[in-house]
């Protein structure tokens, strides 16, 4: 049975359990809901949860563990010398799965490059047999868990049963699990990046990576993988973007929050937030087709002679700044609106002007949130890729001229992992070191921002 079909059946059993549990609770209470400890809906929800949650747990664990066990069982069909080479074994398993999928569809084929097609075909047939048996037992186990949970929960129902506490316990566990997803995801990301970074530094000296001023990867050997030019390009472009986005976004938020009439605010705020929905590839095309050539006409050979081509730090920085304006303005506007109106009224009642109230009362109160908005914009700027690739060029250099082409860490991560990357080489593993450096840089920005926020918050309080 397909997993989706099984899921629909489990949901149907949960609905049946909800109806049966509610009716049983009312029946035991003589039709009087007031005689029950909890509401009838709580009893029905308890039965539905006991019918659904254990079955879903069985289904999830089975779908994770079964493929691993099947792959291990099928791998025993291949010679020992092949199983000892994990790289070749992975390719063989992938080819075997392709053949197995073709056999299930009646169109199985084996590549002519296969060294032992008979063994591969036999392994694919074994794989299909084990997969079919696993699907059958998965269905039986999930249905048995659902039926057992439904029957057990129905038997537990009586008028004084604390069904509401049970339901709230399920909800609390679900919320804790949802909150843990972010932490577990962050931990998994850091672990994977750290593993690749350690492998990279086993092949390339850390001092040359962090202090090197030349970025020249060569997959044949003799690479220079200094990160300083990439870091400089990342920070330079981000600084220009923030110099554009923060003043414009903050002033727009101040106008919308403090000065704009309700009708104008209802029109301008949605129009401003439309910028946030534009894909970054569109901004990249805008930089490539419009902004870059426009700057080249003014600062290029026909103008001041400062710009050699349309790709430059200024091109990417300006376009990225426009992209960040709605992030800064929308968040700052919400933060300014969260300042209590009583604080404004008190300041105006003491004789302060509207601008003095904004400068001395509203902005200090909203400063922690505004710093958070700027930090979010900075993180978005540091992690941007498409605008940099299409607007800033791909040259890794250390230069103060904003009209020269440069590149960033994110752009080089993409370039190092594009194509058939050999993850046994330093030229491919350097992407993990670059990503880990960005992670540490962003973490440092968060620490600095929290320090500033706490300082000003304590001063205000």
C-alpha positions in Angstrom: 0.0 0.0 0.0 1.3 3.4 -0.9 2.3 5.7 2.0 -0.2 8.4 0.9 -3.1 5.8 0.8 -2.1 4.5 4.2 -2.0 8.0 5.6 -5.5 8.7 4.4 -6.7 5.5 6.0 -5.1 6.5 9.3 -6.7 9.9 9.2 -10.0 8.2 8.6 -9.5 6.0 11.6 -8.7 9.1 13.7 -11.9 10.7 12.6 -13.9 7.6 13.5 -12.1 7.5 16.9 -13.0 11.2 17.5 -16.7 10.5 16.8 -16.7 7.3 18.8 -14.9 8.8 21.8 -17.2 11.8 22.0 -20.3 9.6 21.8 -19.0 7.2 24.4 -18.1 9.9 26.9 -21.6 11.4 26.6 -23.2 7.9 26.9 -21.3 7.1 30.1 -22.4 10.5 31.5 -26.0 9.9 30.7 -26.0 12.5 28.0 -25.1 15.3 30.5 -21.9 17.0 29.4 -21.7 18.7 32.8 -21.1 15.3 34.5 -17.8 14.9 32.6 -14.5 16.2 33.9 -13.6 17.5 30.4 -15.6 18.7 27.4 -16.8 15.9 25.1 -14.5 17.2 22.4 -11.5 16.5 24.6 -12.5 12.8 24.9 -13.0 12.6 21.1 -9.6 14.3 20.5 -7.9 12.0 23.0 -9.1 8.9 21.1 -8.2 10.4 17.7 -4.7 11.2 19.0 -4.1 7.7 20.4 -5.3 6.3 17.1 -3.1 8.6 14.9 0.1 9.5 16.7 1.4 5.9 17.4 0.6 4.8 13.9 2.4 7.9 12.5 5.4 7.2 14.7 5.5 3.6 13.3 5.2 4.9 9.8 7.9 7.5 10.1 10.4 5.1 11.8 9.7 2.4 9.3 10.2 4.8 6.3 13.6 5.9 7.7 14.9 2.5 8.9 13.6 0.2 6.2 15.6 1.7 3.2 18.8 1.4 5.3 18.1 -2.2 6.2 17.1 -3.1 2.6 20.2 -1.5 1.2 22.4 -3.4 3.7 20.7 -6.7 2.8 21.1 -6.1 -0.9 24.7 -5.0 -0.6 25.5 -8.5 0.7 24.7 -9.8 -2.8 27.9 -8.1 -4.1 31.5 -9.3 -3.7 33.4 -8.3 -0.6 36.1 -6.3 -2.5 33.3 -4.1 -3.9 31.7 -3.5 -0.5 35.0 -2.4 0.9 35.1 0.6 -1.5 32.3 2.9 -0.3 32.5 5.2 -3.3 32.1 2.4 -5.9 29.4 0.7 -3.7 27.4 3.8 -3.6 27.4 4.1 -7.4 26.5 0.4 -7.8 23.6 0.8 -5.3 22.4 3.8 -7.3 22.5 1.9 -10.5 20.7 -1.0 -8.9 17.9 1.2 -7.7 17.5 2.6 -11.2 17.2 -1.0 -12.6 14.8 -1.9 -9.8 12.6 1.1 -10.7 12.6 0.0 -14.3 11.6 -3.5 -13.4 8.7 -2.3 -11.4 7.6 -0.2 -14.4 8.2 -3.0 -16.9 11.1 -1.2 -18.6 14.2 -2.2 -16.8 17.5 -1.8 -18.6 21.1 -2.3 -17.6 23.9 -0.1 -18.8 26.4 -1.6 -21.2 29.2 -0.3 -18.9 28.1 -2.6 -16.0 30.8 -5.2 -15.3 28.4 -7.9 -14.0 24.9 -7.3 -15.4 23.5 -10.6 -14.2 24.5 -9.8 -10.6 23.0 -6.3 -10.9 19.7 -7.7 -12.2 19.6 -10.2 -9.4 20.2 -7.6 -6.8 17.5 -5.4 -8.3 15.0 -8.2 -8.2 16.0 -8.9 -4.6 15.6 -5.2 -3.8 12.1 -5.2 -5.2 11.2 -8.3 -3.3 12.4 -6.8 0.0 10.7 -3.5 -0.8 7.4 -5.1 -1.4 7.6 -7.1 1.8 8.6 -4.0 3.7 5.6 -2.1 2.3 3.2 -4.9 3.4 4.6 -5.2 6.9 4.7 -1.4 7.2 1.0 -1.3 6.4 0.2 -4.0 8.9 2.2 -2.5 11.7 0.7 1.0 11.2 -2.8 -0.3 11.1 -2.3 -2.5 14.1 -0.9 0.5 16.1 -3.8 2.7 15.0 -6.4 0.0 16.0 -4.7 -0.8 19.3 -4.5 2.9 20.2 -8.1 3.5 19.3 -9.4 0.5 21.3 -7.2 1.3 24.3 -8.2 4.9 24.4 -11.9 4.0 24.1 -11.6 1.6 27.0 -10.0 4.3 29.2 -12.9 6.7 28.8 -15.0 7.3 31.9 -16.7 10.5 33.2 -13.9 11.5 35.6 -11.0 10.8 33.2 -8.8 13.9 32.7 -9.0 13.9 28.9 -8.3 17.6 28.7 -4.9 17.1 30.5 -4.0 14.3 28.1 -4.9 16.5 25.0 -3.0 19.4 26.4 0.0 17.2 27.0 0.0 16.1 23.4 -0.2 19.7 22.3 2.6 20.7 24.6 4.8 17.9 23.3 4.0 18.9 19.7 5.0 22.6 20.4 8.2 21.5 22.1 9.0 19.4 19.1 8.3 22.2 16.7 10.5 24.6 18.8 13.3 22.0 18.8 13.3 21.7 15.0 15.2 25.0 14.6 17.8 24.0 17.2 18.3 20.5 15.7 18.5 22.0 12.2 21.1 24.5 13.2 23.1 21.7 14.9 22.9 19.5 11.9 24.1 22.4 9.6 27.0 23.2 11.9 28.0 19.6 12.2 28.0 19.0 8.4 29.9 22.2 7.8 32.4 21.5 10.5 33.0 18.0 9.2 33.8 19.3 5.7 35.9 22.2 7.2 38.0 19.7 9.3 38.6 17.6 6.1 39.6 20.7 4.2 42.2 21.9 6.8 43.6 18.4 6.7 44.6 19.1 3.1 45.3 22.8 3.1 47.1 24.9 5.7 44.7 27.0 7.9 47.2 30.0 8.0 47.3 30.3 4.2 43.5 30.1 4.0 42.8 32.8 6.6 45.8 35.1 5.8 46.2 34.5 2.1 45.6 37.4 -0.2 45.2 35.4 -3.4 42.3 33.3 -4.6 43.2 31.0 -7.5 41.8 27.5 -7.3 43.1 24.9 -9.7 41.6 21.4 -9.5 44.8 20.0 -10.9 46.8 21.2 -8.0 48.8 24.3 -7.0 45.8 26.3 -5.7 46.0 29.5 -3.7 42.9 29.6 -1.5 43.2 32.8 0.5 39.9 34.0 1.8 40.8 37.6 2.4 39.8 38.9 -1.1 36.4 37.1 -0.8 35.8 38.5 2.7 36.7 42.0 1.5 34.3 41.8 -1.4 31.5 40.4 0.8 31.9 43.2 3.4 32.4 45.9 0.8 29.3 45.1 -1.2 27.3 44.6 2.0 28.4 47.9 3.4 27.3 49.8 0.3 24.0 47.9 0.3 23.4 48.8 3.9 24.4 52.4 3.3 21.6 52.5 0.7 19.0 50.4 2.5 19.2 51.6 6.1 18.6 55.4 5.6 15.9 54.9 2.9 14.2 52.1 4.8 14.3 53.8 8.2 13.1 57.2 6.8 10.3 55.5 5.0 9.3 53.6 8.2 9.3 56.9 10.1 7.1 58.6 7.6 4.7 55.7 7.4 4.5 55.3 11.2 4.6 58.9 12.4 3.5 61.3 9.5 1.6 59.5 6.8 -2.2 59.8 6.8 -4.0 56.4 7.1 -5.1 56.5 3.4 -1.5 57.1 2.2 -0.1 54.5 4.6 -2.6 51.9 3.2 -1.4 52.5 -0.3 2.4 53.1 0.2 3.1 50.3 2.6 1.9 47.5 0.4 3.6 49.1 -2.6 6.9 49.2 -0.7 6.6 45.6 0.5 6.1 44.5 -3.1 9.9 44.8 -3.5 10.3 42.0 -1.0 8.5 39.6 -3.3 10.7 40.2 -6.3 13.0 37.2 -6.9 16.7 37.9 -6.5 17.4 36.7 -10.1 15.2 39.6 -11.3 17.3 42.0 -9.2 20.4 40.4 -10.8 19.1 41.0 -14.3 18.2 44.6 -13.3 21.8 45.1 -12.2 23.2 43.4 -15.3 21.0 45.2 -17.9 20.1 48.6 -16.4 22.2 49.7 -13.4 25.6 48.4 -14.6 25.4 50.0 -18.0 24.0 53.2 -16.5 26.9 53.5 -14.1 29.4 52.6 -16.9 28.1 55.5 -19.0 28.7 57.9 -16.1 31.9 56.5 -14.5 33.3 54.5 -17.5 35.6 55.4 -20.3 33.0 57.7 -21.8 32.6 59.6 -18.5 35.0 59.9 -15.6 37.1 56.9 -16.6 36.8 55.2 -13.2 34.9 52.1 -14.3 36.2 49.5 -16.7 32.9 47.6 -17.2 29.4 47.3 -16.0 30.2 44.7 -13.4 31.4 46.4 -10.2 31.0 46.6 -6.5 28.9 49.7 -6.8 26.5 48.0 -9.2 25.8 45.0 -6.9 25.7 47.2 -3.8 23.1 49.7 -5.2 20.8 46.9 -6.4 21.2 44.9 -3.2 20.4 48.0 -1.2 17.2 48.5 -3.1 16.3 44.8 -2.4 16.9 45.3 1.3 14.8 48.5 1.6 11.5 46.6 2.3 13.1 44.4 5.0 14.4 47.5 6.9 11.3 49.6 6.3 8.7 47.0 7.1 10.3 45.7 10.3 11.2 49.2 11.5 7.6 50.4 10.8 6.2 47.5 12.9 8.6 48.3 15.7 7.8 52.0 15.7 4.1 51.2 15.8 4.7 48.9 18.8 5.9 51.9 20.9 2.9 52.7 23.2 0.9 55.8 22.2 0.9 56.9 25.8 4.6 57.7 25.5 4.0 60.0 22.5 1.0 61.7 24.3 3.1 62.3 27.4 5.9 63.8 25.4 3.6 66.1 23.5 1.7 67.0 26.7 5.0 68.2 28.2 5.5 70.6 25.3 7.8 68.6 23.0 7.3 69.0 19.3 6.5 66.1 17.0 10.0 65.8 15.8 11.5 66.0 19.3 9.1 63.3 20.5 10.3 61.1 17.6 13.9 61.7 18.3 14.0 61.7 22.1 11.2 59.2 22.9 10.0 57.0 20.0 13.4 56.1 18.4 15.2 55.3 21.8 12.3 53.0 22.7 12.3 51.3 19.3 16.1 51.2 19.0 16.6 47.5 20.0 14.1 46.4 17.3 15.6 48.7 14.7 19.0 47.2 15.4 17.5 43.8 14.9 16.0 44.9 11.5 19.4 46.2 10.4 21.1 43.0 11.5 18.5 41.0 9.4 19.3 43.2 6.4 23.0 42.7 7.0 22.6 38.9 7.2 20.6 38.9 4.0 23.3 41.1 2.2 26.1 38.8 3.3 24.3 35.7 2.1 23.1 37.1 -1.3 24.5 35.3 -4.4 22.6 36.0 -7.6 23.0 39.8 -7.5 26.7 39.4 -6.8 27.2 36.9 -9.6 25.4 39.1 -12.2 26.3 42.5 -11.0 29.7 42.4 -9.2 31.7 40.1 -11.4 33.9 37.2 -10.4 37.3 38.8 -9.7 38.7 38.1 -6.3 40.8 41.2 -5.4 41.7 43.6 -2.6 40.8 47.1 -3.7 39.2 50.2 -2.4 37.8 51.2 -5.7 34.0 50.6 -5.7 33.9 50.7 -9.5 36.0 47.6 -9.9 34.7 44.0 -10.3 34.9 41.9 -7.2 33.3 38.7 -5.8 32.0 37.4 -2.5 32.2 34.2 -0.4 28.8 33.0 -1.4 29.5 33.3 -5.1 32.7 31.3 -4.8 30.9 28.6 -2.8 28.6 28.1 -5.8 31.4 28.1 -8.3 33.5 25.5 -6.3 30.5 23.1 -6.0 29.3 23.5 -9.6 29.9 20.6 -11.9 31.5 17.3 -11.0 33.2 18.3 -7.7 35.6 15.8 -6.2 35.0 16.0 -2.5 38.4 14.4 -1.8 40.2 17.6 -3.1 40.8 20.8 -1.2 39.4 22.8 -4.1 35.9 21.3 -3.5 36.1 21.1 0.3 37.1 24.8 0.6 33.3 25.5 0.1 32.7 24.1 3.6 35.4 26.3 5.1 33.9 29.3 3.3 30.5 28.4 4.6 31.7 27.9 8.2 33.5 31.3 8.0 30.2 33.0 7.0 28.5 31.2 9.8 31.0 32.5 12.4 30.8 36.0 10.8 27.0 36.1 11.1 27.3 34.8 14.7 29.7 37.6 15.5 27.3 40.2 14.1 24.5 38.8 16.3 26.7 39.0 19.4 27.6 42.7 18.6 24.0 43.5 18.0 22.9 42.0 21.2 25.6 43.9 23.1 24.4 47.2 21.6 20.7 46.4 22.2 21.3 45.6 25.9 23.4 48.7 26.4 20.8 51.1 25.1 17.9 49.1 26.6 19.4 49.4 30.0 20.1 53.1 29.5 16.5 53.7 28.4 14.9 51.6 31.2 
